[in-house]
């Protein structure tokens, strides 16, 4: 990876004023990192329709036109996420017209993806990269790392693919009869499974958040093929402390939160005796959920979709783990439209 300086190091020496686009949890995480490194955010701005006299971190939130008038030349730090086409188009316009970066901060877990972090884990990254089956997967892998180190969203734009590809040429939906949806949210993925999997008989839908589960359960009342469970996918049967704060990483498990509830957690191996397809999108608990599925993965060898963007280590740790659990899988990596590097999925297929 021919990158000599990461984004954080560059911003420490930048001469231009740094302005942040967006407010919220993502911006808080970036500012926390800035404070540790002595980087100063000169101002904050929001899209014109959202500027209503708000203050953020003690500064009045400006419009972009006010930023341009005030500074002339500046660095934009994009500090919120989106997958909406019109918002992404605006991001790309800004990126082409100005010096703009979207720092990578983990959805959950500690630390920051720096050049030192990459070098420290380079052997694991290299080993994981070699496990991927096709050249496009390796390009996705490389570009995600480049983005994480530089904050340049052009690396993400180069590797965008449509979600339709997973159903058309990666997965084998017509062969799936028993499916498991770990991190079922309100039933949105179960809807896809019912639509795409012509021979489906049962979907075990696991959702730990009580508000989301209520919607999932209501949807399943009219869909007898869906079996909803108000549980978290884990590596043992236990009770977890669930972060119910409502932030973007609210579906995570932590003791360091002011608002928590107890949630039942189960091994997927104890929920179904066989499976043809398992989807894991469990907000940073993917490693735990995979280990809790090890017997199914060994004996039934279901196709897997595993989200790989919640933690810094996901990009190398999860493919290595899947290969350890069953080395017969072909691993494929795809990235859907999203800034930052979210909606990054590992597929393990026969």
DANOR-V196193 format. One record per residue. RES is the residue in three letters. SS is DSSP state (H for helix, E for strand, - for the rest). Layout:
res=RES ss=SS
res=RES ss=SS
//
This chain:
res=UNK ss=-
res=UNK ss=-
res=UNK ss=-
res=UNK ss=-
res=UNK ss=-
res=UNK ss=-
res=UNK ss=H
res=UNK ss=H
res=UNK ss=H
res=UNK ss=H
res=UNK ss=H
res=UNK ss=H
res=UNK ss=H
res=UNK ss=-
res=UNK ss=-
res=UNK ss=-
res=UNK ss=E
res=UNK ss=E
res=UNK ss=E
res=UNK ss=E
res=UNK ss=E
res=UNK ss=-
res=UNK ss=-
res=UNK ss=-
res=UNK ss=H
res=UNK ss=H
res=UNK ss=H
res=UNK ss=H
res=UNK ss=H
res=UNK ss=H
res=UNK ss=H
res=UNK ss=H
res=UNK ss=H
res=UNK ss=H
res=UNK ss=H
res=UNK ss=H
res=UNK ss=H
res=UNK ss=-
res=UNK ss=-
res=UNK ss=-
res=UNK ss=-
res=UNK ss=-
res=UNK ss=E
res=UNK ss=E
res=UNK ss=E
res=UNK ss=E
res=UNK ss=-
res=UNK ss=H
res=UNK ss=H
res=UNK ss=H
res=UNK ss=-
res=UNK ss=-
res=UNK ss=-
res=UNK ss=-
res=UNK ss=E
res=UNK ss=E
res=UNK ss=-
res=UNK ss=-
res=UNK ss=E
res=UNK ss=E
res=UNK ss=-
res=UNK ss=E
res=UNK ss=E
res=UNK ss=H
res=UNK ss=H
res=UNK ss=H
res=UNK ss=H
res=UNK ss=H
res=UNK ss=H
res=UNK ss=H
res=UNK ss=H
res=UNK ss=-
res=UNK ss=-
res=UNK ss=E
res=UNK ss=E
res=UNK ss=E
res=UNK ss=E
res=UNK ss=E
res=UNK ss=-
res=UNK ss=-
res=UNK ss=-
res=UNK ss=E
res=UNK ss=-
res=UNK ss=-
res=UNK ss=H
res=UNK ss=H
res=UNK ss=H
res=UNK ss=H
res=UNK ss=H
res=UNK ss=H
res=UNK ss=H
res=UNK ss=H
res=UNK ss=H
res=UNK ss=H
res=UNK ss=H
res=UNK ss=H
res=UNK ss=H
res=UNK ss=-
res=UNK ss=E
res=UNK ss=E
res=UNK ss=E
res=UNK ss=-
res=UNK ss=-
res=UNK ss=-
res=UNK ss=-
res=UNK ss=-
res=UNK ss=-
res=UNK ss=-
res=UNK ss=-
res=UNK ss=-
res=UNK ss=-
res=UNK ss=-
res=UNK ss=-
res=UNK ss=-
res=UNK ss=H
res=UNK ss=H
res=UNK ss=H
res=UNK ss=H
res=UNK ss=H
res=UNK ss=H
res=UNK ss=-
res=UNK ss=H
res=UNK ss=H
res=UNK ss=H
res=UNK ss=H
res=UNK ss=H
res=UNK ss=H
res=UNK ss=H
res=UNK ss=H
res=UNK ss=H
res=UNK ss=H
res=UNK ss=E
res=UNK ss=-
res=UNK ss=-
res=UNK ss=H
res=UNK ss=H
res=UNK ss=H
res=UNK ss=H
res=UNK ss=H
res=UNK ss=H
res=UNK ss=H
res=UNK ss=H
res=UNK ss=H
res=UNK ss=H
res=UNK ss=H
res=UNK ss=H
res=UNK ss=H
res=UNK ss=H
res=UNK ss=H
res=UNK ss=H
res=UNK ss=-
res=UNK ss=-
res=UNK ss=-
res=UNK ss=H
res=UNK ss=H
res=UNK ss=H
res=UNK ss=H
res=UNK ss=-
res=UNK ss=-
res=UNK ss=E
res=UNK ss=-
res=UNK ss=-
res=UNK ss=-
res=UNK ss=H
res=UNK ss=H
res=UNK ss=H
res=UNK ss=H
res=UNK ss=H
res=UNK ss=H
res=UNK ss=H
res=UNK ss=-
res=UNK ss=-
res=UNK ss=H
res=UNK ss=H
res=UNK ss=H
res=UNK ss=-
res=UNK ss=-
res=UNK ss=E
res=UNK ss=E
res=UNK ss=E
res=UNK ss=E
res=UNK ss=E
res=UNK ss=-
res=UNK ss=-
res=UNK ss=-
res=UNK ss=-
res=UNK ss=-
res=UNK ss=H
res=UNK ss=H
res=UNK ss=H
res=UNK ss=H
res=UNK ss=H
res=UNK ss=H
res=UNK ss=H
res=UNK ss=H
res=UNK ss=H
res=UNK ss=-
res=UNK ss=-
res=UNK ss=-
res=UNK ss=-
res=UNK ss=-
res=UNK ss=E
res=UNK ss=E
res=UNK ss=E
res=UNK ss=E
res=UNK ss=E
res=UNK ss=-
res=UNK ss=-
res=UNK ss=-
res=UNK ss=H
res=UNK ss=H
res=UNK ss=H
res=UNK ss=H
res=UNK ss=H
res=UNK ss=H
res=UNK ss=H
res=UNK ss=H
res=UNK ss=H
res=UNK ss=H
res=UNK ss=H
res=UNK ss=-
res=UNK ss=-
res=UNK ss=-
res=UNK ss=-
res=UNK ss=-
res=UNK ss=E
res=UNK ss=E
res=UNK ss=E
res=UNK ss=E
res=UNK ss=-
res=UNK ss=-
res=UNK ss=E
res=UNK ss=E
res=UNK ss=-
res=UNK ss=-
res=UNK ss=-
res=UNK ss=-
res=UNK ss=E
res=UNK ss=E
res=UNK ss=E
res=UNK ss=E
res=UNK ss=E
res=UNK ss=E
res=UNK ss=-
res=UNK ss=-
res=UNK ss=-
res=UNK ss=-
res=UNK ss=-
res=UNK ss=-
res=UNK ss=-
res=UNK ss=-
res=UNK ss=-
res=UNK ss=E
res=UNK ss=-
res=UNK ss=-
res=UNK ss=-
res=UNK ss=-
res=UNK ss=-
res=UNK ss=-
res=UNK ss=E
res=UNK ss=E
res=UNK ss=E
res=UNK ss=E
res=UNK ss=E
res=UNK ss=E
res=UNK ss=E
res=UNK ss=-
res=UNK ss=H
res=UNK ss=H
res=UNK ss=H
res=UNK ss=-
res=UNK ss=-
res=UNK ss=-
res=UNK ss=-
res=UNK ss=-
res=UNK ss=-
res=UNK ss=E
res=UNK ss=E
res=UNK ss=E
res=UNK ss=E
res=UNK ss=-
res=UNK ss=-
res=UNK ss=-
res=UNK ss=-
res=UNK ss=-
res=UNK ss=H
res=UNK ss=H
res=UNK ss=H
res=UNK ss=H
res=UNK ss=H
res=UNK ss=H
res=UNK ss=-
res=UNK ss=-
res=UNK ss=H
res=UNK ss=H
res=UNK ss=H
res=UNK ss=H
res=UNK ss=H
res=UNK ss=H
res=UNK ss=-
res=UNK ss=-
res=UNK ss=-
res=UNK ss=E
res=UNK ss=E
res=UNK ss=E
res=UNK ss=E
res=UNK ss=E
res=UNK ss=-
res=UNK ss=-
res=UNK ss=-
res=UNK ss=-
res=UNK ss=-
res=UNK ss=-
res=UNK ss=H
res=UNK ss=H
res=UNK ss=H
res=UNK ss=H
res=UNK ss=H
res=UNK ss=H
res=UNK ss=H
res=UNK ss=H
res=UNK ss=H
res=UNK ss=H
res=UNK ss=H
res=UNK ss=H
res=UNK ss=-
res=UNK ss=-
res=UNK ss=-
res=UNK ss=-
res=UNK ss=E
res=UNK ss=E
res=UNK ss=E
res=UNK ss=E
res=UNK ss=E
res=UNK ss=E
res=UNK ss=-
res=UNK ss=-
res=UNK ss=-
res=UNK ss=E
res=UNK ss=-
res=UNK ss=-
res=UNK ss=-
res=UNK ss=-
res=UNK ss=E
res=UNK ss=E
res=UNK ss=E
res=UNK ss=E
res=UNK ss=E
res=UNK ss=E
res=UNK ss=-
//
